[in-house]
Amino acid sequence: MEQQGSTKLDGTKTASANEQLLTFIVDGEEYGVDILRVQEIRSWSNPMPIPNTPHYIKGVINIRGDVVAIADLRERLGLPKLEYGATTVIVVLRVNAGGHERVMGVIVDAMSDVTNVPQAAIKPPPTFKNSAEGSLAKGIVTLEAAAAEFGGRVPAAV
Amino acid sequence: MTNRLADIQQELMGTFFEEAVEALTQIESGLLALEKCQDDPGRIHELVNDVFRAAHSIKGGAATFGLTQIAEVAHHAETLLDRLRSGSMKPNAQITSLLLSSVDTLRALVQWSSSGDGSDAPATDALCKDLDAAAQQLGAGSERDTAAASKPASEVRKARYQIKFVPKPDMLTTGNDAVRLLRELTLLGDTKVIADTSRLPGLREVELTKCYLGWTIELEGAVTRAQIDEVFSWVDDDAEIKIDELVERSSAAAAQSGERPHDPAARAPEHAGDRDGGGSIRVSVGKLDMLMNMVGELVITQSILGELEGDGPIDVKRLASLRDGLALLARNTRALQESVMSLRSMPIGTVLSRFPRLVHDLSRQLGKQVELKLSGQTTEVDKTVLEKLGDPLTHLVRNSLDHGIEKPEVRRARGKPETGTLSIRAFHRGGDIVVELEDDGGGLDLVKILARAKERGLVGQDDVLSDEQIRELIFAPGFSTAEVVSDVSGRGVGMDVVRRNIKAIGGQIQMSSVQGQGTRTTLRLPLTLAIIDGQLVGVGSYTYVVPLLSILESVEINRARVSQFEGKLPLYRLRDDLVPIVSLGGVLGVTTGRMSLDSGLLVVVETDGERLGLLVDELQAQQQVVVKSLETNYEHVEGLAGATILGDGSIALILDVQGIARLARSAQGSSVVRAA
């Protein structure tokens, strides 16, 4: 059922100097995304596969009448696959791509937390040529554990 | 109070203008059809009747609103049509073109009246004279009185009737005026009218828009029952009408005839204006049924939720059914919303219907013979797109007739049939609306285009351009190759405007042409909302939608009829045809139990003139589906026209048959099942 497991995160405040990140876990690492880009978080539901698309595009799901493509972040990042299960979640993001706003879902292992990060603490990612992560990550921030933070460009690149 | 009356009047007039425009279109297409079926008296009769009725309702409406010029022209045209209707005379080209020019004049008059800008009315006198002359020529009988009814007078005997006419209170809102009806009766014979004021409420309760009066009319004269019926024919549903023929002949009746309620000299036209009340959106019954179904489901959902009401404890079970009910409600609401949105789409035929006339007139004017073929008129397009499509299409049709199709003698010299063909096709493809115009004319003359562009300074004298670039030139502002600037085209405001307009609605325009053989212009209009008839098919555990339009038939596969060649698509012998088989599971990368061609169903589709058998596991329901573009949130995917959401909330992908054919060809027979 659609309503299950979806949580609206509207109305979350951000301090101007801080960026509020929604963090989640993929293959044991913590990643984060600007919380204002998050439309909702959904539990796993089987997508309708789309033929002839990159392997990490798992298909489309129905989000209240919108047909939304979802991408597996593990596969996108070249990490080993994991069976989809009870903790698997889809983070539904609003992104700007090609001049207009699109909605897309990203499959992650599990949700983690909402964290305030001072903007100054976001360091540019190390540059590696031709690396997928290079174009996906906006910066790296050091928390108790190291966490890579994703910016708005993430899904556009996906 | 006066303001309110004026508002109502204004609103009703608006409706009249809209309907008049529609009626004129109807007359026009009727007349054009008349020209084509000269040998079928039954059909002619039918068409003439249709045209007559349309003209008649324009006349009635115009008279109601005091639009005398319109009523006048319509009346003269109607007289001529009546002659056609009653006479055995066949309508000839001269009469048709006379009637067509009346349509033009009426259209101009409607335009003039609705704009109300105080300019001079278009001239009508000459036309009315012509119409009368033609009517006289036709009519074997005597010139009829304008106010007389259309039935011949010879068979009528004197009779007396008592007519009880009690309008329903809201009759006035349908645009019928009781006074006019009474006035018409007085024109039929001597009348005595008694008003029944018993329903009249106190002055405070009187509503301006309601009719409280009833009448009893005694009518005496050479009148048939049918004539009286005709007077009331527009108000049948809105009033209680009882007509009794009085057998006894009262000598006093003649004396009473002086008490007419109104002076017949006020000269009312024959019939009351008819109009269906209110709105101006026309919606197919099918769509309304769909809407009704959804409302029905909403009511069911409501009753499910209603059962949860009560004082019982909120336990897990109730909570679960509450959740289910809410989910159902969300789905119903969404479906309802989509359904309401679909009311906005209209068949493209409403735009295409203007072209038979345009082609008819233009080809005469240009001395060319052109046959227009329309197809796909029922293709649904969002109203907003539709409104912006008319002008660009008109430009393209004009261009094709002016520059494309050659004069008969040229065509003969080139070994083509003298009559050129212009086809306009509309269809859905890949979630888009495609409108294709194709003519078998001279095609684009690249040499001439380049020369013209150089002359106009659009390209430098020494520039070397590819064919593609030259073709692109015709879209440049200020470009036109017509040798003589005519009123048809040639003012150089053509193609660039067309392209701009098409782009403005998010569409594309493409032109391909073979010199000496013709030109094809393709307009692609993206649709955020289009509804197609779809056949749901099951492949593996998934459901796909095949557009019903492209399906020819579906057959159960018979192994004996399959022939397979290495590296080619297997072929299926369907009666006398060989149809390539495409395994949908294979193309779509879906695992299915039936990959062996031993079982399963073959959905035979046609695309670009070739046939293809799509191998599926099962056929499911046929239903209308709302096309959701994949591009909105993702990107275009080859072989898919979009997606739709089924009743249970799951997604089904809509296949683009053409794309599937391309995919299958590129994979050529490999029945490899790719993992999803």
Interface residues (C-beta under 8 A of the other chain):
Chain A: M1 E2 Q3 P47 M48 P49 I50 P51 N52 T53 I57 G59 V60 I61 N62 R64 G65 D66 V67 V68 A69 R102 V103 M104
Chain B: R323 D324 L326 A327 A330 R334 Q337 E338 Y542 V587 L588 G589 V590 K628 L630 T632 N633 Y634 V637 E638 G639 L640 G642 A643 I645 G649 S650 I651 A652 L653 L663 A676
